[in-house]
Amino acid sequence: MTGGIDPGSVTIEIAVANRRVQTVRICSTRPTTVARLFIGRAADDIPTLAERLFALCGRSHRLAAGRAVAAALDQPVDQACRTADAMGLAAERIAETLRGTVLGDAMPDARADPAVVMLLREALSAARTLMMHGLSDGKNSAVHAPALVARLAGAMHELGVPNAAPNLAPDRRTPIGRLLLEAEGETAFLARTPDMLTEADDRDVIEALRTHGESFAAAPVLPGRVAETGAYAKHWQSTAVAATALAARMYARLHEMAESLDLLQAAATTGVPPEADPVHSEKISPGEGFAALESPRGRLYHWLKVGSDRQISAYAILAPTEWNFHPRGPLIEALAGAEVGTGEEARRRVSRLIAVFDPCVSFDVRVQEAANA
């Protein structure tokens, strides 16, 4: 986030005995009161404010805020807008997932390779232009959209992202292909079936936000569940080709990027994306609405109330990181009992796993020998 707000961080404290994880503690300093900044603001200003506040996934936050306002105020959303939204979200999913894969802890040597960094910059440049303009607006007209998508696809392919979602076998000579080879050799973490957060959960999530507000947004839990969201939750059934849990999560990220590229290519060619509307938004009561969408890191929620003066009287935001890094959530399950080694070896292994969970803030891993080791 920007604008003078500290985005916070996540610390993962691990106790190891006999080379295996005994306990995990997640400590988060992410601010839980950001939504208060929207109170008293004009409804029309909320989308721009949301984008400015959140440096990561800014397009997603802007869209979720705008659609929540539109739902609350009964404002229609036409097909052109839905197409632009679908393209913007697809481009942002690619940009954030690719950047996190190449520059994150999962691939620590890539940032030192000028050729890799140049390819990443090329991909991010094209993705961000598509993110901002979609199929239209000034020089980035529908005529130019295919060229932008082709630029993006070319850079992605050279980095190692497959050209089509069904084909998840990257060239092992590419940077991401080499990363997958390493991930396939990491046997510390067991593959698990995720409890996926879906659109079917939206009403329960929103009701909890309405009732419990910031406390639920900081540590969300549904009855009997702490769900997972993001690429692996969506695509885990397509990762059977992976031999290890770490590789499976990497393949899920590849699937997410390839699927998003497919959407962009279809939209650039036909003017209509494969998915009709990427946002689930509803009016709950007069002046009250919500929006939910698949951001780069998972399902994102914005809920609000607008007064008769068109100013915001209540607001809540629930980001994907709070599900995946919940104190009883999927990261804890993935780490429990894993044979990670000790010291720096354990820190490196755990850091790579956390990198593919992709928190929206920086993280720190601390490893210590358990007292009863």
DOKOLTOR-250640 format. One record per residue (C-alpha): residue in one letter; residue number from 1; x, y, z. Coordinates in steps of 0.02 Angstrom, whole numbers, plus 50000, padded with zeros to 5 digits. Layout:
N
tormi resn a; resi NUM; xx X; yy Y; zz Z
...
This chain:
373
tormi resn m; resi 1; xx 50000; yy 50000; zz 50000
tormi resn t; resi 2; xx 50051; yy 50180; zz 49974
tormi resn g; resi 3; xx 49999; yy 50350; zz 50036
tormi resn g; resi 4; xx 50097; yy 50343; zz 50200
tormi resn i; resi 5; xx 50016; yy 50181; zz 50261
tormi resn d; resi 6; xx 50133; yy 50045; zz 50322
tormi resn p; resi 7; xx 50080; yy 49884; zz 50233
tormi resn g; resi 8; xx 50150; yy 49779; zz 50376
tormi resn s; resi 9; xx 50229; yy 49608; zz 50357
tormi resn v; resi 10; xx 50208; yy 49426; zz 50403
tormi resn t; resi 11; xx 50329; yy 49330; zz 50514
tormi resn i; resi 12; xx 50326; yy 49140; zz 50516
tormi resn e; resi 13; xx 50407; yy 49066; zz 50671
tormi resn i; resi 14; xx 50448; yy 48881; zz 50658
tormi resn a; resi 15; xx 50509; yy 48762; zz 50793
tormi resn v; resi 16; xx 50603; yy 48611; zz 50725
tormi resn a; resi 17; xx 50643; yy 48448; zz 50814
tormi resn n; resi 18; xx 50734; yy 48303; zz 50731
tormi resn r; resi 19; xx 50730; yy 48402; zz 50569
tormi resn r; resi 20; xx 50539; yy 48408; zz 50567
tormi resn v; resi 21; xx 50422; yy 48553; zz 50596
tormi resn q; resi 22; xx 50345; yy 48538; zz 50769
tormi resn t; resi 23; xx 50253; yy 48703; zz 50784
tormi resn v; resi 24; xx 50216; yy 48852; zz 50672
tormi resn r; resi 25; xx 50165; yy 49026; zz 50728
tormi resn i; resi 26; xx 50110; yy 49161; zz 50607
tormi resn c; resi 27; xx 50127; yy 49341; zz 50666
tormi resn s; resi 28; xx 50053; yy 49475; zz 50555
tormi resn t; resi 29; xx 50073; yy 49664; zz 50569
tormi resn r; resi 30; xx 49959; yy 49695; zz 50420
tormi resn p; resi 31; xx 49844; yy 49842; zz 50460
tormi resn t; resi 32; xx 49666; yy 49788; zz 50496
tormi resn t; resi 33; xx 49587; yy 49961; zz 50498
tormi resn v; resi 34; xx 49622; yy 50022; zz 50321
tormi resn a; resi 35; xx 49438; yy 50016; zz 50275
tormi resn r; resi 36; xx 49406; yy 50155; zz 50401
tormi resn l; resi 37; xx 49490; yy 50275; zz 50280
tormi resn f; resi 38; xx 49340; yy 50258; zz 50165
tormi resn i; resi 39; xx 49214; yy 50315; zz 50295
tormi resn g; resi 40; xx 49143; yy 50487; zz 50258
tormi resn r; resi 41; xx 49213; yy 50490; zz 50081
tormi resn a; resi 42; xx 49107; yy 50520; zz 49927
tormi resn a; resi 43; xx 49055; yy 50356; zz 49848
tormi resn d; resi 44; xx 49119; yy 50412; zz 49678
tormi resn d; resi 45; xx 49295; yy 50436; zz 49749
tormi resn i; resi 46; xx 49309; yy 50262; zz 49825
tormi resn p; resi 47; xx 49377; yy 50163; zz 49674
tormi resn t; resi 48; xx 49521; yy 50285; zz 49647
tormi resn l; resi 49; xx 49560; yy 50289; zz 49833
tormi resn a; resi 50; xx 49562; yy 50099; zz 49841
tormi resn e; resi 51; xx 49685; yy 50089; zz 49697
tormi resn r; resi 52; xx 49800; yy 50218; zz 49777
tormi resn l; resi 53; xx 49798; yy 50132; zz 49946
tormi resn f; resi 54; xx 49845; yy 49960; zz 49880
tormi resn a; resi 55; xx 50006; yy 49956; zz 49781
tormi resn l; resi 56; xx 49986; yy 49769; zz 49748
tormi resn c; resi 57; xx 49829; yy 49713; zz 49658
tormi resn g; resi 58; xx 49775; yy 49895; zz 49640
tormi resn r; resi 59; xx 49669; yy 49858; zz 49487
tormi resn s; resi 60; xx 49576; yy 49722; zz 49582
tormi resn h; resi 61; xx 49542; yy 49836; zz 49730
tormi resn r; resi 62; xx 49485; yy 49977; zz 49616
tormi resn l; resi 63; xx 49366; yy 49861; zz 49525
tormi resn a; resi 64; xx 49297; yy 49780; zz 49683
tormi resn a; resi 65; xx 49267; yy 49951; zz 49760
tormi resn g; resi 66; xx 49185; yy 50019; zz 49602
tormi resn r; resi 67; xx 49071; yy 49870; zz 49581
tormi resn a; resi 68; xx 49020; yy 49873; zz 49764
tormi resn v; resi 69; xx 48973; yy 50057; zz 49746
tormi resn a; resi 70; xx 48879; yy 50020; zz 49584
tormi resn a; resi 71; xx 48782; yy 49879; zz 49667
tormi resn a; resi 72; xx 48736; yy 49986; zz 49817
tormi resn l; resi 73; xx 48676; yy 50129; zz 49706
tormi resn d; resi 74; xx 48591; yy 50022; zz 49572
tormi resn q; resi 75; xx 48712; yy 50082; zz 49437
tormi resn p; resi 76; xx 48712; yy 49971; zz 49281
tormi resn v; resi 77; xx 48870; yy 49892; zz 49212
tormi resn d; resi 78; xx 48871; yy 49868; zz 49023
tormi resn q; resi 79; xx 48959; yy 49736; zz 48918
tormi resn a; resi 80; xx 49101; yy 49852; zz 48866
tormi resn c; resi 81; xx 49140; yy 49884; zz 49049
tormi resn r; resi 82; xx 49134; yy 49698; zz 49091
tormi resn t; resi 83; xx 49252; yy 49660; zz 48947
tormi resn a; resi 84; xx 49376; yy 49794; zz 49003
tormi resn d; resi 85; xx 49363; yy 49729; zz 49181
tormi resn a; resi 86; xx 49396; yy 49549; zz 49128
tormi resn m; resi 87; xx 49549; yy 49602; zz 49027
tormi resn g; resi 88; xx 49614; yy 49712; zz 49166
tormi resn l; resi 89; xx 49599; yy 49574; zz 49295
tormi resn a; resi 90; xx 49678; yy 49444; zz 49180
tormi resn a; resi 91; xx 49824; yy 49561; zz 49144
tormi resn e; resi 92; xx 49847; yy 49597; zz 49329
tormi resn r; resi 93; xx 49843; yy 49412; zz 49373
tormi resn i; resi 94; xx 49982; yy 49383; zz 49247
tormi resn a; resi 95; xx 50085; yy 49533; zz 49302
tormi resn e; resi 96; xx 50077; yy 49495; zz 49489
tormi resn t; resi 97; xx 50099; yy 49307; zz 49472
tormi resn l; resi 98; xx 50243; yy 49323; zz 49350
tormi resn r; resi 99; xx 50331; yy 49457; zz 49452
tormi resn g; resi 100; xx 50311; yy 49356; zz 49612
tormi resn t; resi 101; xx 50375; yy 49198; zz 49529
tormi resn v; resi 102; xx 50528; yy 49275; zz 49447
tormi resn l; resi 103; xx 50579; yy 49397; zz 49584
tormi resn g; resi 104; xx 50514; yy 49306; zz 49738
tormi resn d; resi 105; xx 50601; yy 49186; zz 49856
tormi resn a; resi 106; xx 50545; yy 49040; zz 49748
tormi resn m; resi 107; xx 50674; yy 49093; zz 49617
tormi resn p; resi 108; xx 50809; yy 49188; zz 49713
tormi resn d; resi 109; xx 50942; yy 49189; zz 49576
tormi resn a; resi 110; xx 50834; yy 49263; zz 49437
tormi resn r; resi 111; xx 50847; yy 49444; zz 49492
tormi resn a; resi 112; xx 51036; yy 49436; zz 49460
tormi resn d; resi 113; xx 51013; yy 49384; zz 49277
tormi resn p; resi 114; xx 50996; yy 49539; zz 49165
tormi resn a; resi 115; xx 50914; yy 49440; zz 49025
tormi resn v; resi 116; xx 50779; yy 49374; zz 49142
tormi resn v; resi 117; xx 50748; yy 49545; zz 49215
tormi resn m; resi 118; xx 50732; yy 49620; zz 49039
tormi resn l; resi 119; xx 50605; yy 49488; zz 48988
tormi resn l; resi 120; xx 50507; yy 49520; zz 49147
tormi resn r; resi 121; xx 50505; yy 49707; zz 49115
tormi resn e; resi 122; xx 50440; yy 49677; zz 48938
tormi resn a; resi 123; xx 50300; yy 49567; zz 49002
tormi resn l; resi 124; xx 50253; yy 49686; zz 49142
tormi resn s; resi 125; xx 50252; yy 49835; zz 49025
tormi resn a; resi 126; xx 50129; yy 49753; zz 48907
tormi resn a; resi 127; xx 50023; yy 49684; zz 49050
tormi resn r; resi 128; xx 50010; yy 49851; zz 49137
tormi resn t; resi 129; xx 49958; yy 49940; zz 48977
tormi resn l; resi 130; xx 49820; yy 49811; zz 48952
tormi resn m; resi 131; xx 49775; yy 49827; zz 49135
tormi resn m; resi 132; xx 49749; yy 50015; zz 49119
tormi resn h; resi 133; xx 49666; yy 50024; zz 48949
tormi resn g; resi 134; xx 49591; yy 49857; zz 48901
tormi resn l; resi 135; xx 49530; yy 49860; zz 48722
tormi resn s; resi 136; xx 49507; yy 50047; zz 48704
tormi resn d; resi 137; xx 49555; yy 50221; zz 48765
tormi resn g; resi 138; xx 49670; yy 50327; zz 48661
tormi resn k; resi 139; xx 49816; yy 50248; zz 48572
tormi resn n; resi 140; xx 49780; yy 50077; zz 48648
tormi resn s; resi 141; xx 49632; yy 50042; zz 48537
tormi resn a; resi 142; xx 49565; yy 49874; zz 48486
tormi resn v; resi 143; xx 49685; yy 49880; zz 48338
tormi resn h; resi 144; xx 49833; yy 49886; zz 48458
tormi resn a; resi 145; xx 49769; yy 49759; zz 48585
tormi resn p; resi 146; xx 49824; yy 49605; zz 48484
tormi resn a; resi 147; xx 50000; yy 49677; zz 48471
tormi resn l; resi 148; xx 50007; yy 49708; zz 48658
tormi resn v; resi 149; xx 49946; yy 49533; zz 48696
tormi resn a; resi 150; xx 50074; yy 49461; zz 48573
tormi resn r; resi 151; xx 50213; yy 49557; zz 48661
tormi resn l; resi 152; xx 50156; yy 49490; zz 48828
tormi resn a; resi 153; xx 50140; yy 49312; zz 48764
tormi resn g; resi 154; xx 50314; yy 49316; zz 48686
tormi resn a; resi 155; xx 50399; yy 49373; zz 48846
tormi resn m; resi 156; xx 50299; yy 49249; zz 48951
tormi resn h; resi 157; xx 50346; yy 49105; zz 48835
tormi resn e; resi 158; xx 50532; yy 49148; zz 48843
tormi resn l; resi 159; xx 50522; yy 49153; zz 49033
tormi resn g; resi 160; xx 50442; yy 48980; zz 49031
tormi resn v; resi 161; xx 50254; yy 49003; zz 49041
tormi resn p; resi 162; xx 50161; yy 48884; zz 48922
tormi resn n; resi 163; xx 50063; yy 48963; zz 48779
tormi resn a; resi 164; xx 49901; yy 48871; zz 48820
tormi resn a; resi 165; xx 49824; yy 48824; zz 48987
tormi resn p; resi 166; xx 49799; yy 48637; zz 48948
tormi resn n; resi 167; xx 49986; yy 48619; zz 48911
tormi resn l; resi 168; xx 50079; yy 48640; zz 49075
tormi resn a; resi 169; xx 50248; yy 48572; zz 49019
tormi resn p; resi 170; xx 50370; yy 48719; zz 49008
tormi resn d; resi 171; xx 50536; yy 48710; zz 48918
tormi resn r; resi 172; xx 50658; yy 48656; zz 49053
tormi resn r; resi 173; xx 50791; yy 48769; zz 48979
tormi resn t; resi 174; xx 50690; yy 48925; zz 49024
tormi resn p; resi 175; xx 50707; yy 49015; zz 49191
tormi resn i; resi 176; xx 50539; yy 48951; zz 49255
tormi resn g; resi 177; xx 50574; yy 48779; zz 49183
tormi resn r; resi 178; xx 50735; yy 48770; zz 49285
tormi resn l; resi 179; xx 50640; yy 48826; zz 49438
tormi resn l; resi 180; xx 50515; yy 48684; zz 49414
tormi resn l; resi 181; xx 50656; yy 48558; zz 49406
tormi resn e; resi 182; xx 50713; yy 48617; zz 49577
tormi resn a; resi 183; xx 50536; yy 48616; zz 49645
tormi resn e; resi 184; xx 50510; yy 48437; zz 49585
tormi resn g; resi 185; xx 50660; yy 48385; zz 49688
tormi resn e; resi 186; xx 50590; yy 48460; zz 49848
tormi resn t; resi 187; xx 50503; yy 48319; zz 49941
tormi resn a; resi 188; xx 50482; yy 48402; zz 50110
tormi resn f; resi 189; xx 50302; yy 48455; zz 50085
tormi resn l; resi 190; xx 50154; yy 48340; zz 50056
tormi resn a; resi 191; xx 50021; yy 48380; zz 49926
tormi resn r; resi 192; xx 49853; yy 48421; zz 50004
tormi resn t; resi 193; xx 49678; yy 48443; zz 49938
tormi resn p; resi 194; xx 49630; yy 48625; zz 49969
tormi resn d; resi 195; xx 49465; yy 48683; zz 50040
tormi resn m; resi 196; xx 49429; yy 48807; zz 49901
tormi resn l; resi 197; xx 49344; yy 48973; zz 49934
tormi resn t; resi 198; xx 49218; yy 48998; zz 49794
tormi resn e; resi 199; xx 49078; yy 49111; zz 49738
tormi resn a; resi 200; xx 48959; yy 48995; zz 49832
tormi resn d; resi 201; xx 49039; yy 49058; zz 49993
tormi resn d; resi 202; xx 49017; yy 49242; zz 49953
tormi resn r; resi 203; xx 48855; yy 49271; zz 50045
tormi resn d; resi 204; xx 48920; yy 49186; zz 50204
tormi resn v; resi 205; xx 49080; yy 49288; zz 50196
tormi resn i; resi 206; xx 48986; yy 49451; zz 50171
tormi resn e; resi 207; xx 48866; yy 49413; zz 50314
tormi resn a; resi 208; xx 49016; yy 49383; zz 50428
tormi resn l; resi 209; xx 49094; yy 49547; zz 50371
tormi resn r; resi 210; xx 48931; yy 49639; zz 50404
tormi resn t; resi 211; xx 48917; yy 49562; zz 50577
tormi resn h; resi 212; xx 49097; yy 49556; zz 50639
tormi resn g; resi 213; xx 49187; yy 49684; zz 50530
tormi resn e; resi 214; xx 49372; yy 49705; zz 50563
tormi resn s; resi 215; xx 49390; yy 49553; zz 50676
tormi resn f; resi 216; xx 49327; yy 49437; zz 50539
tormi resn a; resi 217; xx 49430; yy 49526; zz 50405
tormi resn a; resi 218; xx 49588; yy 49501; zz 50509
tormi resn a; resi 219; xx 49560; yy 49313; zz 50538
tormi resn p; resi 220; xx 49419; yy 49246; zz 50430
tormi resn v; resi 221; xx 49345; yy 49076; zz 50466
tormi resn l; resi 222; xx 49185; yy 48996; zz 50402
tormi resn p; resi 223; xx 49090; yy 48867; zz 50505
tormi resn g; resi 224; xx 49206; yy 48718; zz 50521
tormi resn r; resi 225; xx 49326; yy 48784; zz 50389
tormi resn v; resi 226; xx 49475; yy 48894; zz 50357
tormi resn a; resi 227; xx 49470; yy 48901; zz 50169
tormi resn e; resi 228; xx 49612; yy 48924; zz 50044
tormi resn t; resi 229; xx 49606; yy 49042; zz 49897
tormi resn g; resi 230; xx 49720; yy 49079; zz 49750
tormi resn a; resi 231; xx 49796; yy 48984; zz 49605
tormi resn y; resi 232; xx 49821; yy 48817; zz 49692
tormi resn a; resi 233; xx 49645; yy 48815; zz 49764
tormi resn k; resi 234; xx 49575; yy 48844; zz 49590
tormi resn h; resi 235; xx 49689; yy 48731; zz 49488
tormi resn w; resi 236; xx 49752; yy 48593; zz 49603
tormi resn q; resi 237; xx 49658; yy 48459; zz 49504
tormi resn s; resi 238; xx 49760; yy 48507; zz 49350
tormi resn t; resi 239; xx 49927; yy 48483; zz 49439
tormi resn a; resi 240; xx 49933; yy 48293; zz 49443
tormi resn v; resi 241; xx 50085; yy 48302; zz 49329
tormi resn a; resi 242; xx 50184; yy 48371; zz 49477
tormi resn a; resi 243; xx 50280; yy 48249; zz 49585
tormi resn t; resi 244; xx 50293; yy 48361; zz 49740
tormi resn a; resi 245; xx 50184; yy 48486; zz 49832
tormi resn l; resi 246; xx 50300; yy 48631; zz 49793
tormi resn a; resi 247; xx 50299; yy 48588; zz 49608
tormi resn a; resi 248; xx 50109; yy 48568; zz 49611
tormi resn r; resi 249; xx 50090; yy 48745; zz 49676
tormi resn m; resi 250; xx 50210; yy 48807; zz 49543
tormi resn y; resi 251; xx 50110; yy 48718; zz 49408
tormi resn a; resi 252; xx 49951; yy 48798; zz 49475
tormi resn r; resi 253; xx 50032; yy 48969; zz 49453
tormi resn l; resi 254; xx 50080; yy 48923; zz 49275
tormi resn h; resi 255; xx 49901; yy 48868; zz 49243
tormi resn e; resi 256; xx 49836; yy 49033; zz 49313
tormi resn m; resi 257; xx 49949; yy 49135; zz 49199
tormi resn a; resi 258; xx 49916; yy 49029; zz 49044
tormi resn e; resi 259; xx 49728; yy 49034; zz 49072
tormi resn s; resi 260; xx 49733; yy 49223; zz 49094
tormi resn l; resi 261; xx 49834; yy 49239; zz 48934
tormi resn d; resi 262; xx 49704; yy 49133; zz 48843
tormi resn l; resi 263; xx 49571; yy 49255; zz 48902
tormi resn l; resi 264; xx 49670; yy 49405; zz 48842
tormi resn q; resi 265; xx 49703; yy 49328; zz 48672
tormi resn a; resi 266; xx 49519; yy 49286; zz 48649
tormi resn a; resi 267; xx 49464; yy 49460; zz 48703
tormi resn a; resi 268; xx 49592; yy 49546; zz 48591
tormi resn t; resi 269; xx 49533; yy 49444; zz 48442
tormi resn t; resi 270; xx 49345; yy 49446; zz 48466
tormi resn g; resi 271; xx 49316; yy 49593; zz 48582
tormi resn v; resi 272; xx 49227; yy 49481; zz 48707
tormi resn p; resi 273; xx 49318; yy 49380; zz 48844
tormi resn p; resi 274; xx 49269; yy 49198; zz 48876
tormi resn e; resi 275; xx 49199; yy 49241; zz 49048
tormi resn a; resi 276; xx 49045; yy 49352; zz 49045
tormi resn d; resi 277; xx 49083; yy 49451; zz 49203
tormi resn p; resi 278; xx 49233; yy 49423; zz 49318
tormi resn v; resi 279; xx 49147; yy 49508; zz 49465
tormi resn h; resi 280; xx 49009; yy 49445; zz 49579
tormi resn s; resi 281; xx 48920; yy 49598; zz 49648
tormi resn e; resi 282; xx 48752; yy 49616; zz 49732
tormi resn k; resi 283; xx 48642; yy 49746; zz 49815
tormi resn i; resi 284; xx 48600; yy 49687; zz 49991
tormi resn s; resi 285; xx 48485; yy 49828; zz 50045
tormi resn p; resi 286; xx 48458; yy 50009; zz 49993
tormi resn g; resi 287; xx 48629; yy 50091; zz 49990
tormi resn e; resi 288; xx 48719; yy 49929; zz 50036
tormi resn g; resi 289; xx 48818; yy 49818; zz 49917
tormi resn f; resi 290; xx 48968; yy 49705; zz 49896
tormi resn a; resi 291; xx 49085; yy 49643; zz 49762
tormi resn a; resi 292; xx 49195; yy 49488; zz 49754
tormi resn l; resi 293; xx 49322; yy 49441; zz 49622
tormi resn e; resi 294; xx 49474; yy 49331; zz 49589
tormi resn s; resi 295; xx 49623; yy 49445; zz 49616
tormi resn p; resi 296; xx 49801; yy 49385; zz 49578
tormi resn r; resi 297; xx 49816; yy 49312; zz 49753
tormi resn g; resi 298; xx 49641; yy 49245; zz 49772
tormi resn r; resi 299; xx 49464; yy 49298; zz 49813
tormi resn l; resi 300; xx 49447; yy 49481; zz 49864
tormi resn y; resi 301; xx 49294; yy 49558; zz 49949
tormi resn h; resi 302; xx 49235; yy 49737; zz 49969
tormi resn w; resi 303; xx 49074; yy 49777; zz 50064
tormi resn l; resi 304; xx 49002; yy 49949; zz 50097
tormi resn k; resi 305; xx 48855; yy 50058; zz 50144
tormi resn v; resi 306; xx 48817; yy 50225; zz 50062
tormi resn g; resi 307; xx 48711; yy 50357; zz 50148
tormi resn s; resi 308; xx 48578; yy 50467; zz 50068
tormi resn d; resi 309; xx 48713; yy 50600; zz 50048
tormi resn r; resi 310; xx 48812; yy 50475; zz 49939
tormi resn q; resi 311; xx 48949; yy 50464; zz 50070
tormi resn i; resi 312; xx 49018; yy 50300; zz 50138
tormi resn s; resi 313; xx 48950; yy 50257; zz 50309
tormi resn a; resi 314; xx 49024; yy 50082; zz 50328
tormi resn y; resi 315; xx 49160; yy 49984; zz 50238
tormi resn a; resi 316; xx 49251; yy 49818; zz 50253
tormi resn i; resi 317; xx 49387; yy 49734; zz 50149
tormi resn l; resi 318; xx 49442; yy 49553; zz 50156
tormi resn a; resi 319; xx 49601; yy 49509; zz 50062
tormi resn p; resi 320; xx 49662; yy 49335; zz 50011
tormi resn t; resi 321; xx 49816; yy 49339; zz 50124
tormi resn e; resi 322; xx 49706; yy 49330; zz 50278
tormi resn w; resi 323; xx 49637; yy 49161; zz 50222
tormi resn n; resi 324; xx 49800; yy 49080; zz 50169
tormi resn f; resi 325; xx 49901; yy 49146; zz 50316
tormi resn h; resi 326; xx 49767; yy 49116; zz 50447
tormi resn p; resi 327; xx 49836; yy 49049; zz 50613
tormi resn r; resi 328; xx 49746; yy 48884; zz 50576
tormi resn g; resi 329; xx 49749; yy 48899; zz 50388
tormi resn p; resi 330; xx 49822; yy 48810; zz 50235
tormi resn l; resi 331; xx 50002; yy 48867; zz 50260
tormi resn i; resi 332; xx 50002; yy 48794; zz 50436
tormi resn e; resi 333; xx 49934; yy 48631; zz 50365
tormi resn a; resi 334; xx 50066; yy 48627; zz 50228
tormi resn l; resi 335; xx 50207; yy 48650; zz 50354
tormi resn a; resi 336; xx 50146; yy 48534; zz 50492
tormi resn g; resi 337; xx 50266; yy 48389; zz 50516
tormi resn a; resi 338; xx 50368; yy 48429; zz 50361
tormi resn e; resi 339; xx 50549; yy 48371; zz 50361
tormi resn v; resi 340; xx 50634; yy 48536; zz 50324
tormi resn g; resi 341; xx 50804; yy 48512; zz 50406
tormi resn t; resi 342; xx 50880; yy 48641; zz 50522
tormi resn g; resi 343; xx 50945; yy 48818; zz 50520
tormi resn e; resi 344; xx 50971; yy 48899; zz 50350
tormi resn e; resi 345; xx 50919; yy 48741; zz 50257
tormi resn a; resi 346; xx 50749; yy 48746; zz 50343
tormi resn r; resi 347; xx 50731; yy 48933; zz 50319
tormi resn r; resi 348; xx 50765; yy 48918; zz 50132
tormi resn r; resi 349; xx 50643; yy 48774; zz 50107
tormi resn v; resi 350; xx 50503; yy 48859; zz 50204
tormi resn s; resi 351; xx 50534; yy 49024; zz 50115
tormi resn r; resi 352; xx 50510; yy 48942; zz 49946
tormi resn l; resi 353; xx 50346; yy 48866; zz 50001
tormi resn i; resi 354; xx 50284; yy 49032; zz 50070
tormi resn a; resi 355; xx 50334; yy 49119; zz 49908
tormi resn v; resi 356; xx 50211; yy 49012; zz 49809
tormi resn f; resi 357; xx 50074; yy 49051; zz 49936
tormi resn d; resi 358; xx 50115; yy 49231; zz 49885
tormi resn p; resi 359; xx 50071; yy 49348; zz 50029
tormi resn c; resi 360; xx 50035; yy 49527; zz 49978
tormi resn v; resi 361; xx 50168; yy 49592; zz 50099
tormi resn s; resi 362; xx 50347; yy 49549; zz 50139
tormi resn f; resi 363; xx 50380; yy 49400; zz 50251
tormi resn d; resi 364; xx 50516; yy 49337; zz 50367
tormi resn v; resi 365; xx 50550; yy 49156; zz 50418
tormi resn r; resi 366; xx 50626; yy 49118; zz 50587
tormi resn v; resi 367; xx 50683; yy 48943; zz 50631
tormi resn q; resi 368; xx 50733; yy 48878; zz 50800
tormi resn e; resi 369; xx 50765; yy 48708; zz 50877
tormi resn a; resi 370; xx 50618; yy 48652; zz 50985
tormi resn a; resi 371; xx 50653; yy 48648; zz 51171
tormi resn n; resi 372; xx 50618; yy 48461; zz 51178
tormi resn a; resi 373; xx 50728; yy 48420; zz 51028
